[in-house]
Amino acid sequence: MKAPYLIFVVLVSTHINSVLADNTTINSLLQSYAAKGATEVNAEQGQYLWQKTYPANGEFSQRSCASCHTEKLTAPGKHVKTNKPIEPMAPSVNSQRLTDQKKIEKWFKRNCKWTMGRECTAQEKADFLVYLYK
Amino acid sequence: MKNTLAISAVIFTVGFVTIPVVWSDDDDHWEGMEEYKHQSTGVAAVTNTVYREECGSCHMAYSPGLLPANSWMKMMSGLENHFGDNAELDAGTEKSITDLLLANSADRSDYRRARKFSRSIQLNDTPLRISETPYFRHEHDEIPNRMVTGNPEVKSFSHCNACHTRAEQGSFNEHDIRIPGYGRWDD
């Protein structure tokens, strides 16, 4: 059982290294998601999940990442409830983005729970990450 | 002539006595006898960087002096449902923020306005919303809804800094109020 697992990690790593070799934070997170079951990374799937709306009870019955961040990653967003401005998500216009693993995991946890009503899977996080990074 | 003088004296006296009453802020019933280090109309500004980052990302980093310790304890024990949002923290960060809130809470602050918040709250009451404290309600009771909840640029009484331009610096002075779409507010 151990051998196929190792091969799988190597395959994903190869793919990651070819795309994101210049970013150690993202590489390291993607490796950890691979170890938790992410099979491949797909930015288009990340975009689909980002724009998809999820039904919720109570205030804001249709939620999506774009509710606060907008669908344009290079544009600033606004907290849907408090109106507080949110800096753009794209590292190309906001160099602070995706540089701190702890911070990335913190917001995945909070925002997946609010938006989707549950924590994101390792696969979903991997897809979000490459979508945001690209 | 004598009558005119007498009438003038009456008008003068009445004016002198009534004008300050008409223009006073009328919030003295929560004033205590204590002397405070900070007599100003403000509350302590938030300078702690962890607090600003963790609590100020989604909303204004409210001064700990706006709610008493009991309220902050209750708030920090329910961050997974924080007014409908998820605001969970790791255990270490949660502890350090709780400590900061308790040490500077309204009932322990040496800012005069913070103590008014504290004094307005019944002992057995634990409000989670600053805007539901009696002192807050009293201070905002003359403001029409159209300027706040009906105002798309304000939306809610929770957004202090939408109108109190120096709220983030801990100042709630009337001279700093600018209501979007309406301008200055004179009480």
Interface residues (C-beta under 8 A of the other chain):
Chain A: G58 E59 F60 H79 K81 T82 N83 K84 K106 K109 R110 N111 K113 W114
Chain B: S57 C58 H59 M60 E80 F83 G84 D85 N86 A87 E88 L89 D90 K155 S158 H159 A162
